[in-house]
C-alpha cells in the first residue's frame, strides 16, 4: 500500500516513539489495493506463487527492511500469510497447490537473500489452522529450509485463534501459541508467538491466562504477544489496548507485545477500515501513545528478568478480576516489582515489600502514568511487611518499586 515516501513517514514516526519492531507481510494476496501488486505495480512472483521471484518487487521489500534497520527497528518478516481456509483469499490455496520442494526452495531463497541483514526475525504461518496437516507439512518444509539457509535469525510461528477441528470455534484457551501447534519445538522454532483473542470486553482476560500459561510451559521458548485485538477493532479503545499491553508483558509475555491499529495495519487497505480514519491520523492515536510509553517503562527496567506474580504472593490484595484485574511481575533477582492497576483509585493494592530482596535495604516506590509517562515519587520504605498503595486518581496506573541499592533512575527516563 505504501510508496517509499509513505514508508519513510511511517518509520520516522515509529522511531520517534521508540517502537523497536514492526510486522511486515512480505507477500500477500488480499490486504492491499490491486493485490498482489505493490504500490508501484510489481508482483512478488513472475509465475506460480513462491517461484520466479520478481526483482523489482523484492527490491522494494529490501528498501523497507533497510530503512527499518537504519532506524533501529527489527522487522518481523512474515514469509507468507496463510489464512484460515481457502475462502479467506490469502495464501492458503497457493500453499496447498505448491509442493514441499517448492516451499523449501522459497525458504532457501529468502534465507540466502536476507541472512546478512541485522534486523530480521522470521515469521511463518499467519492464521494457520493446525487442522490442515498438509499446509503445516509445507510450512515445516519452508521453515526448515529457511533455517538452514539463514542460521543467523530467529524464527517464530503464528497459528490460529480458530480451528476447524473444534467445529470452527475458538481454540483452547482463546488462542494458539507457537508451542501449542509445535509442542516438541522443532529446531527451527526460536520464539513462542502467543496469539490471543482479547476477551476484555466480556470481562475475561484471556491475554493474561495465555501469557501466564506460555511462560510456565515445558518445553519452553521466550514468549511474546504477537497478536491480540487492535485499536478500533471490535470497538476497542486506546485505553483498552493499553490495558492489554500491560496485562501481557506483566503476565509472562516479557519479551514484548506487537500493538495493532485497524487503520494502520492495512494502511487503509480494502479489507479493513479503508473508509475509516486515515492511517496517518492514527500514528498519534491513544493506543500508539500508550504503546510508546509502555516501551519507555519496560526499557528502563530489566524487563527480560520479569517473572509474573501468578499466585499473588507479591500483589496480595486488590488484584480484582475481569476488566479490573490488576497484575504484577518481579525481576528474578528481586530488584524491581511492577504492578498495573487498570481502575485507578477504585482499588487499593497490597504489596509484599519483602519481594525487594536486598537484605537490609529499602524500596523506592513510584507511580508511572501510562497515559503521559509522567512519574511521581511516592517515597522510600522498608523492604519488609505489607504496604498498601492507592493510585492518585481514577485512571489506570503503574506502580514501580525498586531496590534503593540498585540506584535506578525514575521509571521510563533511562534504558537498561
C-alpha positions in Angstrom: 0.0 0.0 0.0 2.9 2.4 0.6 5.3 4.4 -1.6 8.8 4.8 -0.4 7.8 8.3 0.8 5.0 6.8 2.9 7.3 4.1 4.3 9.6 6.9 5.5 6.7 8.8 7.1 5.6 5.6 8.9 9.0 4.5 10.1 10.1 8.0 11.2 7.0 8.2 13.4 7.5 4.8 14.9 11.2 5.5 15.5 10.3 8.8 17.2 8.1 6.9 19.6 10.7 4.3 20.5 9.0 1.4 18.6 11.7 -1.2 18.0 9.9 -3.7 15.9 7.3 -3.9 13.1 5.4 -6.7 11.4 5.8 -6.9 7.6 4.0 -9.4 5.5 6.4 -9.9 2.6 3.8 -11.3 0.1 0.1 -11.0 0.2 -3.0 -11.6 -2.0 -5.7 -9.7 0.0 -4.9 -6.7 2.1 -3.7 -4.1 -0.4 -5.4 -2.4 -3.3 -4.9 -4.3 -6.6 -3.4 -7.3 -4.7 -0.9 -8.9 -5.1 0.7 -5.8 -6.6 2.7 -3.4 -4.5 2.3 0.4 -4.7 4.5 0.5 -7.8 2.5 -2.2 -9.6 5.1 -5.0 -9.1 4.0 -8.6 -8.2 6.1 -10.8 -6.0 6.4 -13.7 -8.4 6.6 -13.9 -12.2 4.9 -17.2 -12.4 3.4 -19.7 -10.0 3.3 -18.4 -6.4 6.5 -18.9 -4.5 8.6 -19.3 -7.7 10.4 -16.9 -10.1 10.8 -14.0 -7.7 10.2 -10.6 -9.3 13.4 -8.5 -8.8 11.6 -5.1 -8.8 9.1 -6.2 -6.1 11.8 -7.7 -3.8 14.0 -4.6 -4.3 11.2 -2.6 -2.7 11.0 -5.1 0.2 14.7 -4.7 0.6 14.3 -1.0 0.8 11.6 -1.3 3.6 13.8 -3.6 5.7 16.9 -1.5 5.2 15.1 1.7 6.1 13.8 0.0 9.3 17.4 -1.1 10.1 18.6 2.4 9.7 16.1 3.5 12.4 16.9 0.7 14.8 13.7 -1.2 14.1 13.6 -5.0 13.8 11.3 -6.5 11.1 9.2 -9.5 11.9 9.2 -10.7 8.3 6.3 -12.9 7.5 7.2 -15.1 4.6 3.6 -15.8 3.5 0.2 -15.2 5.2 -1.7 -18.5 5.1 -5.2 -17.5 6.2 -7.7 -19.8 7.9 -9.1 -21.5 4.8 -9.2 -21.2 1.0 -12.2 -18.9 1.3 -10.1 -16.2 3.1 -8.3 -15.5 -0.1 -4.8 -15.3 1.5 -2.1 -17.8 0.5 -3.8 -20.9 1.8 -4.7 -22.3 -1.7 -1.3 -21.3 -3.1 0.4 -23.3 -0.4 -1.9 -26.3 -0.9 -1.1 -26.1 -4.7 2.7 -26.0 -4.1 4.9 -29.0 -3.4 7.0 -29.3 -0.3 10.1 -28.9 -2.5 8.7 -25.6 -3.9 8.1 -24.3 -0.4 11.6 -25.4 0.7 13.1 -23.6 -2.3 11.3 -20.4 -1.4 12.6 -20.7 2.1 16.1 -21.2 0.9 15.8 -18.2 -1.4 14.6 -16.0 1.4 17.2 -17.2 3.8 20.0 -16.5 1.3 18.7 -13.1 0.4 18.4 -11.7 4.0 20.8 -13.8 6.1 23.3 -10.9 6.4 20.6 -8.3 7.4 20.9 -7.4 11.1 17.2 -6.6 11.8 15.1 -9.7 10.8 13.1 -12.1 12.8 11.3 -14.6 10.5 7.6 -15.3 11.0 5.9 -18.3 9.4 2.2 -19.1 9.4 -0.4 -16.3 9.8 -3.8 -17.6 10.9 -2.5 -21.1 10.1 -5.1 -23.7 11.4 -3.3 -26.9 12.5 -6.3 -28.8 11.3 -4.8 -28.6 7.8 -1.9 -31.0 8.2 -1.0 -30.7 4.5 -0.5 -27.0 4.9 1.5 -27.5 8.1 3.8 -30.0 6.4 4.6 -27.5 3.7 5.2 -24.7 6.2 7.6 -27.0 8.1 9.5 -27.6 4.8 9.7 -23.9 4.3 10.9 -23.2 7.8 13.4 -26.0 7.8 15.0 -24.7 4.6 14.8 -21.1 5.8 16.7 -22.0 9.0 19.3 -24.0 7.0 20.0 -21.1 4.6 19.9 -18.4 7.3 21.2 -19.6 10.7 21.6 -16.0 11.8 18.0 -15.1 12.6 15.3 -16.4 14.9 12.1 -17.9 13.5 8.6 -17.8 15.1 5.3 -19.1 14.0 1.7 -17.7 14.2 -1.0 -20.3 14.3 -4.7 -19.5 14.6 -7.2 -18.3 17.2 -9.8 -20.6 15.5 -9.7 -24.2 14.3 -11.8 -26.4 12.1 -11.1 -29.3 14.4 -13.3 -27.7 17.1 -16.1 -27.1 14.7 -14.9 -23.6 13.8 -14.9 -22.5 17.4 -12.1 -20.8 19.3 -9.0 -22.8 20.1 -8.2 -23.9 23.6 -7.5 -21.0 26.0 -8.8 -18.5 23.5 -6.0 -18.9 21.0 -2.9 -20.8 19.9 0.7 -20.2 20.6 3.6 -21.5 18.5 4.2 -24.2 21.1 0.6 -25.3 21.1 0.9 -26.4 17.5 4.6 -27.4 17.6 4.7 -28.9 21.1 8.0 -30.6 20.5 9.7 -27.3 19.4 11.3 -28.2 16.1 14.9 -27.0 15.7 13.9 -24.0 13.6 11.5 -22.6 16.1 13.2 -20.0 18.3 10.4 -17.8 19.7 6.9 -18.5 21.1 4.4 -16.3 19.3 1.3 -16.1 21.6 -2.0 -15.3 19.7 -5.0 -14.4 21.8 -8.4 -13.0 21.3 -8.7 -10.3 23.9 -11.9 -11.1 25.7 -11.6 -8.0 27.8 -14.9 -6.7 26.6 -16.7 -9.6 28.1 -14.8 -9.4 31.3 -12.4 -12.3 30.7 -8.7 -11.5 30.4 -7.6 -14.4 28.2 -4.5 -12.5 27.2 -3.4 -12.8 30.9 -4.0 -16.6 31.0 -2.4 -17.1 27.6 0.8 -15.3 28.7 0.9 -17.0 32.1 0.5 -20.5 30.6 3.1 -20.0 27.9 5.6 -18.5 30.4 5.2 -21.6 32.6 5.1 -24.3 29.9 7.7 -27.0 29.1 9.4 -27.3 26.7 9.8 -23.5 26.8 10.7 -20.7 24.4 10.7 -17.0 25.1 7.1 -15.8 24.7 5.9 -12.6 23.1 2.3 -11.4 22.4 2.4 -11.5 18.7 -1.3 -10.5 18.1 -4.2 -9.6 20.2 -7.2 -7.3 19.5 -6.4 -4.0 17.8 -7.4 -0.4 18.5 -10.6 0.3 16.6 -11.2 -3.4 16.1 -14.3 -4.7 17.9 -14.7 -1.1 19.1 -11.6 -1.4 21.2 -10.5 1.9 22.5 -6.9 3.1 23.0 -7.4 2.7 26.8 -8.4 -0.9 26.4 -5.5 -1.8 24.1 -3.2 -0.1 26.6 -4.5 -2.3 29.3 -4.0 -5.3 27.1 -0.3 -4.4 26.7 0.4 -4.1 30.5 -1.6 -7.3 31.2 0.5 -9.2 28.7 4.1 -8.1 29.4 3.5 -8.4 33.2 1.8 -11.8 32.9 4.7 -13.7 31.2 5.0 -12.2 27.7 8.0 -10.3 28.9 9.7 -10.4 25.5 7.2 -7.8 24.3 4.0 -7.1 22.5 3.1 -6.1 19.0 0.5 -3.4 19.0 -2.1 -3.0 16.3 -4.5 -0.3 15.0 -7.1 -1.2 12.4 -6.4 1.7 10.1 -2.6 1.4 10.3 -2.2 -2.4 9.8 -3.5 -2.3 6.2 -2.7 1.4 5.7 -6.4 1.9 4.8 -6.3 -1.1 2.5 -9.5 -2.6 1.0 -10.2 -5.2 3.7 -10.3 -3.2 6.9 -11.1 0.5 7.6 -10.5 1.7 4.1 -13.2 4.3 4.7 -12.2 4.8 8.4 -9.8 7.3 9.8 -6.6 7.7 7.8 -3.5 5.7 8.9 -1.6 9.0 9.2 -4.1 10.3 11.7 -3.7 7.2 13.8 0.0 7.4 14.2 -0.6 9.5 17.3 -3.7 7.6 18.5 -4.2 6.9 22.1 -3.2 3.3 21.6 0.0 4.3 19.8 1.0 6.7 22.5 0.2 4.1 25.2 2.4 1.6 23.5 5.1 4.2 23.2 5.1 4.8 27.0 4.8 1.1 27.7 8.1 0.7 25.8 9.7 3.5 27.7 8.9 2.0 31.0 9.9 -1.6 30.2 13.2 -0.5 28.6 14.0 1.4 31.8 14.0 -1.8 33.8 15.3 -5.3 33.3 12.1 -6.5 31.7 13.7 -9.7 30.4 14.0 -10.8 34.0 10.4 -10.3 34.9 8.6 -13.2 36.5 4.7 -13.0 36.6 3.1 -13.0 40.1 0.7 -15.8 39.1 -0.2 -16.8 42.7 -0.4 -13.3 44.2 2.4 -13.7 46.6 3.6 -10.1 45.8 0.3 -8.3 44.9 -1.5 -9.9 47.8 -4.8 -8.0 47.8 -6.7 -5.7 45.4 -6.0 -7.8 42.4 -9.6 -7.7 41.2 -10.9 -9.7 38.2 -12.2 -9.3 34.7 -11.7 -5.8 33.3 -10.5 -4.6 36.7 -7.8 -7.2 37.0 -4.5 -5.9 38.5 -1.3 -7.8 37.7 2.2 -7.7 38.9 5.6 -9.0 38.0 9.0 -9.1 39.7 12.6 -9.4 38.3 14.1 -12.8 39.2 16.8 -11.0 41.3 14.2 -9.2 43.3 15.4 -5.8 42.2 12.1 -4.5 40.8 8.4 -5.0 41.1 6.0 -3.6 38.6 2.2 -3.7 39.1 -0.6 -2.4 36.8 -3.9 -1.2 38.2 -6.5 -0.6 35.5 -9.2 1.1 37.5 -7.2 3.6 39.5 -8.2 4.7 42.9 -11.2 2.5 42.9 -8.7 -0.1 44.0 -6.1 -0.2 46.8 -3.4 -2.8 46.2 -1.4 -4.5 48.9 2.2 -5.3 48.1 4.6 -7.7 49.9 7.6 -5.3 50.3 9.8 -8.3 51.1 9.7 -9.1 47.4 12.5 -6.5 47.1 15.2 -8.8 48.3 18.3 -6.7 49.0 19.0 -7.5 52.7 18.8 -4.5 55.0 17.9 -2.3 52.1 14.9 -0.1 51.3 12.5 0.1 48.5 11.8 3.3 46.4 8.3 3.5 45.1 6.9 5.4 42.1 3.7 6.0 40.3 4.1 5.9 36.5 1.3 7.4 34.4 0.8 5.1 31.4 -1.1 7.9 29.5 1.7 10.5 29.8 4.9 8.7 31.1 5.0 11.2 34.0 6.5 9.8 37.2 5.7 10.6 40.8 7.9 9.6 43.7 5.8 8.1 46.4 8.6 7.6 48.9 11.2 5.2 50.3 10.1 2.4 52.6 11.5 -0.7 54.4 11.6 -3.8 52.2 9.5 -5.8 54.7 5.9 -6.3 55.5 2.7 -5.4 53.6 2.2 -1.9 52.3 -1.0 -0.6 50.7 -1.0 1.7 47.7 -3.9 3.7 46.2 -3.5 5.3 42.8 -3.7 9.1 42.6 -7.0 9.2 40.6 -9.4 7.0 38.7 -7.2 6.4 35.6 -5.1 3.4 35.1 -1.7 3.5 36.9 1.6 1.6 37.1 3.3 1.1 40.4 7.1 0.6 40.2 9.1 -0.5 43.2 12.9 -0.7 43.1 15.6 -1.6 45.4 17.3 1.6 46.6 20.6 -0.2 46.4 20.1 -0.7 42.6 20.3 3.1 42.1 17.8 3.2 39.3 16.5 6.4 37.8 12.9 7.3 37.6 10.8 4.8 35.6 10.8 5.5 31.8 13.7 8.0 31.9 16.6 5.8 31.0 17.2 2.5 29.2 18.8 -0.6 30.9 
